[in-house]
Structure formats: structure tokens, C-alpha cells
Amino acid sequence: VQLQASGGGLVQPGGSLRLSCAASGIIFSYNTMGWYRQGPGKQRELVATISGGGSTNYAESVKGRFTVSRDNAKNTVYLQLNSLKPEDTAVYYCYRRGIVSQSENWGQGTQVTVSS
């Protein structure tokens, strides 16, 4: 299983970014996909997940600002980050969990830095 995340960078408060994660080695539509993040000195936390059928779940801290989506034809999951705040600064990790097997994997992470 490979999860290749991209799209991180440096952005000013109030700005936007779009993260992408290309998955291989799995039957994409049979997996819940999502994003976790780990900020400086913090534990890794759930950001958002999306089921194979498109049902979504968000952390309270990002509701209304972040949007998770997926393209099953491209084996890719996205995270649109809007209205970014300095506290959103973290390494963002792509995640998958098999619907049947319940096996889990994380990608290598992409850095998001929100600073003026």
C-alpha cells in the first residue's frame, strides 16, 4: 500500500490550500480514506474521513472550513483547507482503512504552515 500526499506549503492566515493523496496497492472504493494531522508538540489527531460511498466526518475544529472529497476513478482523496489559522499548522497525513479488513495505513505526510 502506498499513499502519496502532496499540496502542502506556507500560507498566510485566512488563506487556502488543497491537499491530494494518491493511493495505490488497494481497491480504492473499498476503503475509508481521510486525513490526520500532527502539530508541533501535539498528538496526531483526526481531521476528516470519507467513506467509499462518500459519507464524511470532521473534527469539530475544522468543520465549515475544511472539505474532504474523493475521486474513485483516480484513486485520490483531497482535503480543501479554507480560512486557515495558525493553529492549523501541522504535518498532514493521508490515511486509509479497509472496509472489510479494517487494516490501516498512513502516508508520509505533507507540511502545512500557516503564518504571516
Backbone as XML, in Angstrom:
<?xml version="1.0"?>
<chain id="A" units="angstrom">
  <residue number="1" name="VAL">
    <atom name="N" x="0.858" y="-1.195" z="0.000"/>
    <atom name="CA" x="0.000" y="0.000" z="0.000"/>
    <atom name="C" x="0.892" y="1.242" z="0.000"/>
  </residue>
  <residue number="2" name="GLN">
    <atom name="N" x="0.574" y="2.152" z="-0.904"/>
    <atom name="CA" x="1.290" y="3.438" z="-0.925"/>
    <atom name="C" x="0.285" y="4.575" z="-0.931"/>
  </residue>
  <residue number="3" name="LEU">
    <atom name="N" x="0.529" y="5.560" z="-0.079"/>
    <atom name="CA" x="-0.292" y="6.762" z="-0.003"/>
    <atom name="C" x="0.644" y="7.949" z="-0.173"/>
  </residue>
  <residue number="4" name="GLN">
    <atom name="N" x="0.530" y="8.634" z="-1.306"/>
    <atom name="CA" x="1.449" y="9.724" z="-1.645"/>
    <atom name="C" x="0.716" y="11.048" z="-1.531"/>
  </residue>
  <residue number="5" name="ALA">
    <atom name="N" x="1.019" y="11.802" z="-0.470"/>
    <atom name="CA" x="0.371" y="13.089" z="-0.230"/>
    <atom name="C" x="1.177" y="14.220" z="-0.834"/>
  </residue>
  <residue number="6" name="SER">
    <atom name="N" x="0.469" y="15.257" z="-1.264"/>
    <atom name="CA" x="1.114" y="16.445" z="-1.818"/>
    <atom name="C" x="0.218" y="17.651" z="-1.604"/>
  </residue>
  <residue number="7" name="GLY">
    <atom name="N" x="0.773" y="18.846" z="-1.837"/>
    <atom name="CA" x="-0.028" y="20.057" z="-1.802"/>
    <atom name="C" x="0.198" y="20.947" z="-0.601"/>
  </residue>
  <residue number="8" name="GLY">
    <atom name="N" x="1.024" y="20.524" z="0.343"/>
    <atom name="CA" x="1.289" y="21.369" z="1.500"/>
    <atom name="C" x="2.134" y="22.575" z="1.133"/>
  </residue>
  <residue number="9" name="GLY">
    <atom name="N" x="2.303" y="23.472" z="2.101"/>
    <atom name="CA" x="3.112" y="24.651" z="1.861"/>
    <atom name="C" x="2.903" y="25.690" z="2.933"/>
  </residue>
  <residue number="10" name="LEU">
    <atom name="N" x="3.432" y="26.884" z="2.650"/>
    <atom name="CA" x="3.309" y="28.029" z="3.555"/>
    <atom name="C" x="2.195" y="28.941" z="3.049"/>
  </residue>
  <residue number="11" name="VAL">
    <atom name="N" x="1.287" y="29.302" z="3.931"/>
    <atom name="CA" x="0.153" y="30.146" z="3.546"/>
    <atom name="C" x="-0.131" y="31.125" z="4.685"/>
  </residue>
  <residue number="12" name="GLN">
    <atom name="N" x="-0.650" y="32.297" z="4.328"/>
    <atom name="CA" x="-0.993" y="33.286" z="5.334"/>
    <atom name="C" x="-2.317" y="32.941" z="6.010"/>
  </residue>
  <residue number="13" name="PRO">
    <atom name="N" x="-2.529" y="33.427" z="7.228"/>
    <atom name="CA" x="-3.833" y="33.216" z="7.878"/>
    <atom name="C" x="-4.964" y="33.705" z="6.985"/>
  </residue>
  <residue number="14" name="GLY">
    <atom name="N" x="-6.028" y="32.910" z="6.934"/>
    <atom name="CA" x="-7.151" y="33.217" z="6.066"/>
    <atom name="C" x="-7.028" y="32.637" z="4.674"/>
  </residue>
  <residue number="15" name="GLY">
    <atom name="N" x="-5.875" y="32.088" z="4.354"/>
    <atom name="CA" x="-5.639" y="31.537" z="3.030"/>
    <atom name="C" x="-6.167" y="30.127" z="2.863"/>
  </residue>
  <residue number="16" name="SER">
    <atom name="N" x="-5.884" y="29.561" z="1.691"/>
    <atom name="CA" x="-6.397" y="28.224" z="1.341"/>
    <atom name="C" x="-5.291" y="27.359" z="0.758"/>
  </residue>
  <residue number="17" name="LEU">
    <atom name="N" x="-5.470" y="26.071" z="0.912"/>
    <atom name="CA" x="-4.617" y="25.076" z="0.290"/>
    <atom name="C" x="-5.484" y="23.884" z="-0.086"/>
  </residue>
  <residue number="18" name="ARG">
    <atom name="N" x="-5.001" y="23.085" z="-1.040"/>
    <atom name="CA" x="-5.661" y="21.837" z="-1.385"/>
    <atom name="C" x="-4.636" y="20.713" z="-1.332"/>
  </residue>
  <residue number="19" name="LEU">
    <atom name="N" x="-4.886" y="19.759" z="-0.469"/>
    <atom name="CA" x="-4.023" y="18.594" z="-0.357"/>
    <atom name="C" x="-4.594" y="17.459" z="-1.207"/>
  </residue>
  <residue number="20" name="SER">
    <atom name="N" x="-3.701" y="16.666" z="-1.769"/>
    <atom name="CA" x="-4.094" y="15.492" z="-2.547"/>
    <atom name="C" x="-3.345" y="14.277" z="-2.018"/>
  </residue>
  <residue number="21" name="CYS">
    <atom name="N" x="-3.963" y="13.118" z="-2.157"/>
    <atom name="CA" x="-3.308" y="11.869" z="-1.761"/>
    <atom name="C" x="-3.672" y="10.803" z="-2.780"/>
  </residue>
  <residue number="22" name="ALA">
    <atom name="N" x="-2.665" y="10.333" z="-3.490"/>
    <atom name="CA" x="-2.858" y="9.274" z="-4.471"/>
    <atom name="C" x="-2.552" y="7.928" z="-3.827"/>
  </residue>
  <residue number="23" name="ALA">
    <atom name="N" x="-3.488" y="7.005" z="-3.935"/>
    <atom name="CA" x="-3.344" y="5.689" z="-3.310"/>
    <atom name="C" x="-3.072" y="4.624" z="-4.362"/>
  </residue>
  <residue number="24" name="SER">
    <atom name="N" x="-2.255" y="3.646" z="-3.986"/>
    <atom name="CA" x="-2.013" y="2.502" z="-4.851"/>
    <atom name="C" x="-1.871" y="1.257" z="-3.985"/>
  </residue>
  <residue number="25" name="GLY">
    <atom name="N" x="-2.087" y="0.116" z="-4.612"/>
    <atom name="CA" x="-1.963" y="-1.140" z="-3.878"/>
    <atom name="C" x="-3.215" y="-1.546" z="-3.133"/>
  </residue>
  <residue number="26" name="ILE">
    <atom name="N" x="-4.310" y="-0.817" z="-3.321"/>
    <atom name="CA" x="-5.581" y="-1.137" z="-2.664"/>
    <atom name="C" x="-6.716" y="-1.012" z="-3.673"/>
  </residue>
  <residue number="27" name="ILE">
    <atom name="N" x="-7.847" y="-1.636" z="-3.345"/>
    <atom name="CA" x="-9.075" y="-1.392" z="-4.110"/>
    <atom name="C" x="-9.695" y="-0.155" z="-3.484"/>
  </residue>
  <residue number="28" name="PHE">
    <atom name="N" x="-9.475" y="0.967" z="-4.137"/>
    <atom name="CA" x="-9.717" y="2.276" z="-3.514"/>
    <atom name="C" x="-11.126" y="2.414" z="-2.965"/>
  </residue>
  <residue number="29" name="SER">
    <atom name="N" x="-12.118" y="1.988" z="-3.735"/>
    <atom name="CA" x="-13.505" y="2.214" z="-3.327"/>
    <atom name="C" x="-13.897" y="1.360" z="-2.121"/>
  </residue>
  <residue number="30" name="TYR">
    <atom name="N" x="-13.076" y="0.381" z="-1.751"/>
    <atom name="CA" x="-13.343" y="-0.473" z="-0.595"/>
    <atom name="C" x="-12.642" y="0.043" z="0.662"/>
  </residue>
  <residue number="31" name="ASN">
    <atom name="N" x="-12.254" y="1.310" z="0.622"/>
    <atom name="CA" x="-11.524" y="1.878" z="1.739"/>
    <atom name="C" x="-12.116" y="3.206" z="2.178"/>
  </residue>
  <residue number="32" name="THR">
    <atom name="N" x="-12.219" y="3.363" z="3.498"/>
    <atom name="CA" x="-12.446" y="4.693" z="4.040"/>
    <atom name="C" x="-11.125" y="5.446" z="3.944"/>
  </residue>
  <residue number="33" name="MET">
    <atom name="N" x="-11.166" y="6.647" z="3.419"/>
    <atom name="CA" x="-9.969" y="7.477" z="3.279"/>
    <atom name="C" x="-10.081" y="8.697" z="4.172"/>
  </residue>
  <residue number="34" name="GLY">
    <atom name="N" x="-8.964" y="9.309" z="4.462"/>
    <atom name="CA" x="-9.042" y="10.503" z="5.290"/>
    <atom name="C" x="-7.702" y="11.151" z="5.553"/>
  </residue>
  <residue number="35" name="TRP">
    <atom name="N" x="-7.745" y="12.072" z="6.488"/>
    <atom name="CA" x="-6.570" y="12.862" z="6.841"/>
    <atom name="C" x="-6.457" y="12.986" z="8.363"/>
  </residue>
  <residue number="36" name="TYR">
    <atom name="N" x="-5.236" y="12.826" z="8.842"/>
    <atom name="CA" x="-4.878" y="13.134" z="10.219"/>
    <atom name="C" x="-3.840" y="14.256" z="10.164"/>
  </residue>
  <residue number="37" name="ARG">
    <atom name="N" x="-3.588" y="14.864" z="11.304"/>
    <atom name="CA" x="-2.533" y="15.861" z="11.380"/>
    <atom name="C" x="-1.849" y="15.804" z="12.732"/>
  </residue>
  <residue number="38" name="GLN">
    <atom name="N" x="-0.596" y="16.260" z="12.744"/>
    <atom name="CA" x="0.161" y="16.339" z="13.989"/>
    <atom name="C" x="0.885" y="17.672" z="14.031"/>
  </residue>
  <residue number="39" name="GLY">
    <atom name="N" x="0.446" y="18.525" z="14.948"/>
    <atom name="CA" x="1.069" y="19.822" z="15.117"/>
    <atom name="C" x="2.283" y="19.747" z="16.019"/>
  </residue>
  <residue number="40" name="PRO">
    <atom name="N" x="3.072" y="20.808" z="16.081"/>
    <atom name="CA" x="4.272" y="20.831" z="16.926"/>
    <atom name="C" x="3.932" y="20.554" z="18.388"/>
  </residue>
  <residue number="41" name="GLY">
    <atom name="N" x="4.544" y="19.545" z="18.963"/>
    <atom name="CA" x="4.310" y="19.221" z="20.359"/>
    <atom name="C" x="2.951" y="18.626" z="20.666"/>
  </residue>
  <residue number="42" name="LYS">
    <atom name="N" x="2.225" y="18.219" z="19.621"/>
    <atom name="CA" x="0.879" y="17.677" z="19.823"/>
    <atom name="C" x="0.798" y="16.230" z="19.368"/>
  </residue>
  <residue number="43" name="GLN">
    <atom name="N" x="-0.254" y="15.550" z="19.814"/>
    <atom name="CA" x="-0.506" y="14.199" z="19.333"/>
    <atom name="C" x="-1.197" y="14.250" z="17.979"/>
  </residue>
  <residue number="44" name="ARG">
    <atom name="N" x="-1.056" y="13.153" z="17.244"/>
    <atom name="CA" x="-1.745" y="13.065" z="15.961"/>
    <atom name="C" x="-3.246" y="13.040" z="16.209"/>
  </residue>
  <residue number="45" name="GLU">
    <atom name="N" x="-4.000" y="13.791" z="15.396"/>
    <atom name="CA" x="-5.450" y="13.871" z="15.570"/>
    <atom name="C" x="-6.151" y="13.711" z="14.235"/>
  </residue>
  <residue number="46" name="LEU">
    <atom name="N" x="-7.369" y="13.195" z="14.311"/>
    <atom name="CA" x="-8.200" y="13.042" z="13.127"/>
    <atom name="C" x="-8.632" y="14.407" z="12.618"/>
  </residue>
  <residue number="47" name="VAL">
    <atom name="N" x="-8.553" y="14.602" z="11.319"/>
    <atom name="CA" x="-9.064" y="15.824" z="10.683"/>
    <atom name="C" x="-10.390" y="15.532" z="9.988"/>
  </residue>
  <residue number="48" name="ALA">
    <atom name="N" x="-10.393" y="14.549" z="9.092"/>
    <atom name="CA" x="-11.598" y="14.239" z="8.329"/>
    <atom name="C" x="-11.467" y="12.866" z="7.700"/>
  </residue>
  <residue number="49" name="THR">
    <atom name="N" x="-12.609" y="12.208" z="7.539"/>
    <atom name="CA" x="-12.652" y="10.947" z="6.810"/>
    <atom name="C" x="-13.797" y="10.965" z="5.817"/>
  </residue>
  <residue number="50" name="ILE">
    <atom name="N" x="-13.690" y="10.098" z="4.812"/>
    <atom name="CA" x="-14.747" y="9.949" z="3.816"/>
    <atom name="C" x="-14.844" y="8.471" z="3.470"/>
  </residue>
  <residue number="51" name="SER">
    <atom name="N" x="-16.066" y="7.934" z="3.524"/>
    <atom name="CA" x="-16.277" y="6.524" z="3.247"/>
    <atom name="C" x="-16.262" y="6.271" z="1.742"/>
  </residue>
  <residue number="52" name="GLY">
    <atom name="N" x="-16.282" y="4.991" z="1.367"/>
    <atom name="CA" x="-16.336" y="4.649" z="-0.043"/>
    <atom name="C" x="-17.571" y="5.205" z="-0.736"/>
  </residue>
  <residue number="53" name="GLY">
    <atom name="N" x="-18.643" y="5.348" z="0.030"/>
    <atom name="CA" x="-19.881" y="5.879" z="-0.514"/>
    <atom name="C" x="-19.997" y="7.390" z="-0.427"/>
  </residue>
  <residue number="54" name="GLY">
    <atom name="N" x="-19.002" y="8.039" z="0.195"/>
    <atom name="CA" x="-18.982" y="9.493" z="0.228"/>
    <atom name="C" x="-19.443" y="10.130" z="1.527"/>
  </residue>
  <residue number="55" name="SER">
    <atom name="N" x="-19.759" y="9.333" z="2.543"/>
    <atom name="CA" x="-20.130" y="9.923" z="3.836"/>
    <atom name="C" x="-18.891" y="10.507" z="4.496"/>
  </residue>
  <residue number="56" name="THR">
    <atom name="N" x="-19.053" y="11.688" z="5.092"/>
    <atom name="CA" x="-17.909" y="12.401" z="5.646"/>
    <atom name="C" x="-18.027" y="12.594" z="7.155"/>
  </residue>
  <residue number="57" name="ASN">
    <atom name="N" x="-16.874" y="12.787" z="7.764"/>
    <atom name="CA" x="-16.783" y="13.030" z="9.205"/>
    <atom name="C" x="-15.645" y="14.016" z="9.424"/>
  </residue>
  <residue number="58" name="TYR">
    <atom name="N" x="-15.884" y="15.019" z="10.283"/>
    <atom name="CA" x="-14.883" y="16.066" z="10.506"/>
    <atom name="C" x="-14.622" y="16.282" z="11.994"/>
  </residue>
  <residue number="59" name="ALA">
    <atom name="N" x="-13.399" y="16.675" z="12.306"/>
    <atom name="CA" x="-13.102" y="17.175" z="13.635"/>
    <atom name="C" x="-13.842" y="18.490" z="13.832"/>
  </residue>
  <residue number="60" name="GLU">
    <atom name="N" x="-14.281" y="18.742" z="15.062"/>
    <atom name="CA" x="-15.034" y="19.972" z="15.335"/>
    <atom name="C" x="-14.225" y="21.217" z="14.964"/>
  </residue>
  <residue number="61" name="SER">
    <atom name="N" x="-12.928" y="21.156" z="15.143"/>
    <atom name="CA" x="-12.075" y="22.329" z="14.927"/>
    <atom name="C" x="-11.970" y="22.741" z="13.462"/>
  </residue>
  <residue number="62" name="VAL">
    <atom name="N" x="-12.368" y="21.852" z="12.539"/>
    <atom name="CA" x="-12.234" y="22.179" z="11.112"/>
    <atom name="C" x="-13.578" y="22.237" z="10.386"/>
  </residue>
  <residue number="63" name="LYS">
    <atom name="N" x="-14.661" y="21.908" z="11.073"/>
    <atom name="CA" x="-15.977" y="21.929" z="10.425"/>
    <atom name="C" x="-16.280" y="23.305" z="9.866"/>
  </residue>
  <residue number="64" name="GLY">
    <atom name="N" x="-16.778" y="23.325" z="8.645"/>
    <atom name="CA" x="-17.115" y="24.577" z="7.988"/>
    <atom name="C" x="-15.946" y="25.244" z="7.285"/>
  </residue>
  <residue number="65" name="ARG">
    <atom name="N" x="-14.733" y="24.746" z="7.526"/>
    <atom name="CA" x="-13.543" y="25.337" z="6.888"/>
    <atom name="C" x="-12.850" y="24.345" z="5.953"/>
  </residue>
  <residue number="66" name="PHE">
    <atom name="N" x="-12.849" y="23.075" z="6.314"/>
    <atom name="CA" x="-12.181" y="22.049" z="5.517"/>
    <atom name="C" x="-13.229" y="21.164" z="4.842"/>
  </residue>
  <residue number="67" name="THR">
    <atom name="N" x="-12.884" y="20.666" z="3.662"/>
    <atom name="CA" x="-13.765" y="19.756" z="2.932"/>
    <atom name="C" x="-12.955" y="18.583" z="2.391"/>
  </residue>
  <residue number="68" name="VAL">
    <atom name="N" x="-13.382" y="17.369" z="2.749"/>
    <atom name="CA" x="-12.733" y="16.162" z="2.237"/>
    <atom name="C" x="-13.572" y="15.621" z="1.080"/>
  </residue>
  <residue number="69" name="SER">
    <atom name="N" x="-12.895" y="15.153" z="0.038"/>
    <atom name="CA" x="-13.588" y="14.578" z="-1.114"/>
    <atom name="C" x="-12.718" y="13.477" z="-1.704"/>
  </residue>
  <residue number="70" name="ARG">
    <atom name="N" x="-13.305" y="12.686" z="-2.597"/>
    <atom name="CA" x="-12.546" y="11.611" z="-3.215"/>
    <atom name="C" x="-12.966" y="11.433" z="-4.655"/>
  </residue>
  <residue number="71" name="ASP">
    <atom name="N" x="-12.031" y="10.931" z="-5.463"/>
    <atom name="CA" x="-12.303" y="10.593" z="-6.854"/>
    <atom name="C" x="-11.906" y="9.126" z="-7.009"/>
  </residue>
  <residue number="72" name="ASN">
    <atom name="N" x="-12.891" y="8.248" z="-6.979"/>
    <atom name="CA" x="-12.600" y="6.814" z="-7.024"/>
    <atom name="C" x="-11.986" y="6.390" z="-8.354"/>
  </residue>
  <residue number="73" name="ALA">
    <atom name="N" x="-12.257" y="7.133" z="-9.411"/>
    <atom name="CA" x="-11.671" y="6.813" z="-10.710"/>
    <atom name="C" x="-10.177" y="7.115" z="-10.747"/>
  </residue>
  <residue number="74" name="LYS">
    <atom name="N" x="-9.749" y="8.073" z="-9.919"/>
    <atom name="CA" x="-8.332" y="8.463" z="-9.890"/>
    <atom name="C" x="-7.602" y="7.937" z="-8.665"/>
  </residue>
  <residue number="75" name="ASN">
    <atom name="N" x="-8.303" y="7.165" z="-7.823"/>
    <atom name="CA" x="-7.700" y="6.645" z="-6.590"/>
    <atom name="C" x="-7.075" y="7.763" z="-5.756"/>
  </residue>
  <residue number="76" name="THR">
    <atom name="N" x="-7.790" y="8.856" z="-5.650"/>
    <atom name="CA" x="-7.248" y="10.043" z="-4.991"/>
    <atom name="C" x="-8.257" y="10.623" z="-4.009"/>
  </residue>
  <residue number="77" name="VAL">
    <atom name="N" x="-7.749" y="11.036" z="-2.855"/>
    <atom name="CA" x="-8.553" y="11.742" z="-1.861"/>
    <atom name="C" x="-7.971" y="13.147" z="-1.707"/>
  </residue>
  <residue number="78" name="TYR">
    <atom name="N" x="-8.863" y="14.105" z="-1.474"/>
    <atom name="CA" x="-8.472" y="15.507" z="-1.388"/>
    <atom name="C" x="-8.897" y="16.091" z="-0.049"/>
  </residue>
  <residue number="79" name="LEU">
    <atom name="N" x="-8.197" y="17.137" z="0.352"/>
    <atom name="CA" x="-8.614" y="17.928" z="1.504"/>
    <atom name="C" x="-8.460" y="19.398" z="1.129"/>
  </residue>
  <residue number="80" name="GLN">
    <atom name="N" x="-9.594" y="20.085" z="1.018"/>
    <atom name="CA" x="-9.592" y="21.521" z="0.759"/>
    <atom name="C" x="-9.573" y="22.243" z="2.097"/>
  </residue>
  <residue number="81" name="LEU">
    <atom name="N" x="-8.555" y="23.050" z="2.311"/>
    <atom name="CA" x="-8.395" y="23.789" z="3.559"/>
    <atom name="C" x="-8.639" y="25.272" z="3.279"/>
  </residue>
  <residue number="82" name="ASN">
    <atom name="N" x="-9.691" y="25.817" z="3.863"/>
    <atom name="CA" x="-10.025" y="27.235" z="3.711"/>
    <atom name="C" x="-9.973" y="27.932" z="5.068"/>
  </residue>
  <residue number="83" name="SER">
    <atom name="N" x="-9.889" y="29.244" z="5.030"/>
    <atom name="CA" x="-9.878" y="30.057" z="6.254"/>
    <atom name="C" x="-8.857" y="29.531" z="7.248"/>
  </residue>
  <residue number="84" name="LEU">
    <atom name="N" x="-7.661" y="29.295" z="6.764"/>
    <atom name="CA" x="-6.632" y="28.668" z="7.591"/>
    <atom name="C" x="-6.209" y="29.568" z="8.739"/>
  </residue>
  <residue number="85" name="LYS">
    <atom name="N" x="-5.904" y="28.909" z="9.868"/>
    <atom name="CA" x="-5.480" y="29.590" z="11.084"/>
    <atom name="C" x="-4.084" y="29.093" z="11.469"/>
  </residue>
  <residue number="86" name="PRO">
    <atom name="N" x="-3.350" y="29.878" z="12.233"/>
    <atom name="CA" x="-2.019" y="29.414" z="12.661"/>
    <atom name="C" x="-2.068" y="28.064" z="13.384"/>
  </residue>
  <residue number="87" name="GLU">
    <atom name="N" x="-3.146" y="27.796" z="14.108"/>
    <atom name="CA" x="-3.258" y="26.523" z="14.817"/>
    <atom name="C" x="-3.498" y="25.339" z="13.892"/>
  </residue>
  <residue number="88" name="ASP">
    <atom name="N" x="-3.713" y="25.588" z="12.621"/>
    <atom name="CA" x="-3.810" y="24.500" z="11.645"/>
    <atom name="C" x="-2.430" y="24.027" z="11.190"/>
  </residue>
  <residue number="89" name="THR">
    <atom name="N" x="-1.394" y="24.726" z="11.605"/>
    <atom name="CA" x="-0.036" y="24.328" z="11.251"/>
    <atom name="C" x="0.259" y="22.920" z="11.768"/>
  </residue>
  <residue number="90" name="ALA">
    <atom name="N" x="0.646" y="22.034" z="10.866"/>
    <atom name="CA" x="0.861" y="20.633" z="11.225"/>
    <atom name="C" x="1.390" y="19.880" z="10.014"/>
  </residue>
  <residue number="91" name="VAL">
    <atom name="N" x="1.858" y="18.672" z="10.266"/>
    <atom name="CA" x="2.084" y="17.723" z="9.186"/>
    <atom name="C" x="0.770" y="16.976" z="8.983"/>
  </residue>
  <residue number="92" name="TYR">
    <atom name="N" x="0.288" y="16.961" z="7.767"/>
    <atom name="CA" x="-0.968" y="16.306" z="7.430"/>
    <atom name="C" x="-0.667" y="14.951" z="6.782"/>
  </residue>
  <residue number="93" name="TYR">
    <atom name="N" x="-1.307" y="13.916" z="7.327"/>
    <atom name="CA" x="-1.077" y="12.560" z="6.868"/>
    <atom name="C" x="-2.331" y="11.996" z="6.212"/>
  </residue>
  <residue number="94" name="CYS">
    <atom name="N" x="-2.149" y="11.440" z="5.039"/>
    <atom name="CA" x="-3.207" y="10.701" z="4.375"/>
    <atom name="C" x="-3.402" y="9.360" z="5.093"/>
  </residue>
  <residue number="95" name="TYR">
    <atom name="N" x="-4.623" y="8.868" z="5.095"/>
    <atom name="CA" x="-4.969" y="7.682" z="5.878"/>
    <atom name="C" x="-5.958" y="6.827" z="5.108"/>
  </residue>
  <residue number="96" name="ARG">
    <atom name="N" x="-5.866" y="5.510" z="5.315"/>
    <atom name="CA" x="-6.884" y="4.642" z="4.746"/>
    <atom name="C" x="-7.178" y="3.508" z="5.721"/>
  </residue>
  <residue number="97" name="ARG">
    <atom name="N" x="-8.421" y="3.030" z="5.697"/>
    <atom name="CA" x="-8.821" y="1.864" z="6.481"/>
    <atom name="C" x="-9.698" y="0.983" z="5.618"/>
  </residue>
  <residue number="98" name="GLY">
    <atom name="N" x="-9.320" y="-0.264" z="5.486"/>
    <atom name="CA" x="-10.094" y="-1.199" z="4.693"/>
    <atom name="C" x="-11.467" y="-1.427" z="5.309"/>
  </residue>
  <residue number="99" name="ILE">
    <atom name="N" x="-12.489" y="-1.367" z="4.490"/>
    <atom name="CA" x="-13.858" y="-1.522" z="4.982"/>
    <atom name="C" x="-14.089" y="-2.932" z="5.512"/>
  </residue>
  <residue number="100" name="VAL">
    <atom name="N" x="-13.511" y="-3.924" z="4.855"/>
    <atom name="CA" x="-13.693" y="-5.315" z="5.278"/>
    <atom name="C" x="-12.588" y="-5.722" z="6.244"/>
  </residue>
  <residue number="101" name="SER">
    <atom name="N" x="-11.336" y="-5.497" z="5.868"/>
    <atom name="CA" x="-10.185" y="-5.959" z="6.652"/>
    <atom name="C" x="-9.917" y="-5.116" z="7.891"/>
  </residue>
  <residue number="102" name="GLN">
    <atom name="N" x="-10.352" y="-3.840" z="7.866"/>
    <atom name="CA" x="-10.077" y="-2.872" z="8.929"/>
    <atom name="C" x="-8.572" y="-2.583" z="9.071"/>
  </residue>
  <residue number="103" name="SER">
    <atom name="N" x="-7.751" y="-3.027" z="8.132"/>
    <atom name="CA" x="-6.324" y="-2.700" z="8.184"/>
    <atom name="C" x="-6.118" y="-1.225" z="7.861"/>
  </residue>
  <residue number="104" name="GLU">
    <atom name="N" x="-5.089" y="-0.622" z="8.431"/>
    <atom name="CA" x="-4.874" y="0.822" z="8.327"/>
    <atom name="C" x="-3.465" y="1.128" z="7.824"/>
  </residue>
  <residue number="105" name="ASN">
    <atom name="N" x="-3.362" y="2.239" z="7.110"/>
    <atom name="CA" x="-2.062" y="2.754" z="6.678"/>
    <atom name="C" x="-2.097" y="4.277" z="6.695"/>
  </residue>
  <residue number="106" name="TRP">
    <atom name="N" x="-0.907" y="4.848" z="6.924"/>
    <atom name="CA" x="-0.735" y="6.312" z="6.817"/>
    <atom name="C" x="0.338" y="6.606" z="5.775"/>
  </residue>
  <residue number="107" name="GLY">
    <atom name="N" x="0.188" y="7.720" z="5.075"/>
    <atom name="CA" x="1.195" y="8.161" z="4.128"/>
    <atom name="C" x="2.323" y="8.892" z="4.834"/>
  </residue>
  <residue number="108" name="GLN">
    <atom name="N" x="3.216" y="9.506" z="4.048"/>
    <atom name="CA" x="4.435" y="10.094" z="4.608"/>
    <atom name="C" x="4.222" y="11.485" z="5.170"/>
  </residue>
  <residue number="109" name="GLY">
    <atom name="N" x="3.119" y="12.105" z="4.890"/>
    <atom name="CA" x="2.827" y="13.420" z="5.429"/>
    <atom name="C" x="3.274" y="14.564" z="4.539"/>
  </residue>
  <residue number="110" name="THR">
    <atom name="N" x="2.527" y="15.671" z="4.636"/>
    <atom name="CA" x="2.881" y="16.895" z="3.930"/>
    <atom name="C" x="2.712" y="18.062" z="4.904"/>
  </residue>
  <residue number="111" name="GLN">
    <atom name="N" x="3.688" y="18.960" z="4.918"/>
    <atom name="CA" x="3.711" y="20.048" z="5.902"/>
    <atom name="C" x="2.816" y="21.199" z="5.463"/>
  </residue>
  <residue number="112" name="VAL">
    <atom name="N" x="1.963" y="21.649" z="6.371"/>
    <atom name="CA" x="1.164" y="22.854" z="6.174"/>
    <atom name="C" x="1.567" y="23.841" z="7.257"/>
  </residue>
  <residue number="113" name="THR">
    <atom name="N" x="2.010" y="25.028" z="6.837"/>
    <atom name="CA" x="2.413" y="26.072" z="7.772"/>
    <atom name="C" x="1.581" y="27.318" z="7.507"/>
  </residue>
  <residue number="114" name="VAL">
    <atom name="N" x="0.893" y="27.785" z="8.547"/>
    <atom name="CA" x="0.056" y="28.971" z="8.433"/>
    <atom name="C" x="0.700" y="30.075" z="9.266"/>
  </residue>
  <residue number="115" name="SER">
    <atom name="N" x="1.215" y="31.075" z="8.571"/>
    <atom name="CA" x="1.959" y="32.127" z="9.250"/>
    <atom name="C" x="1.997" y="33.381" z="8.390"/>
  </residue>
  <residue number="116" name="SER">
    <atom name="N" x="2.002" y="34.528" z="9.059"/>
    <atom name="CA" x="2.133" y="35.796" z="8.334"/>
    <atom name="C" x="3.595" y="36.221" z="8.269"/>
  </residue>
</chain>
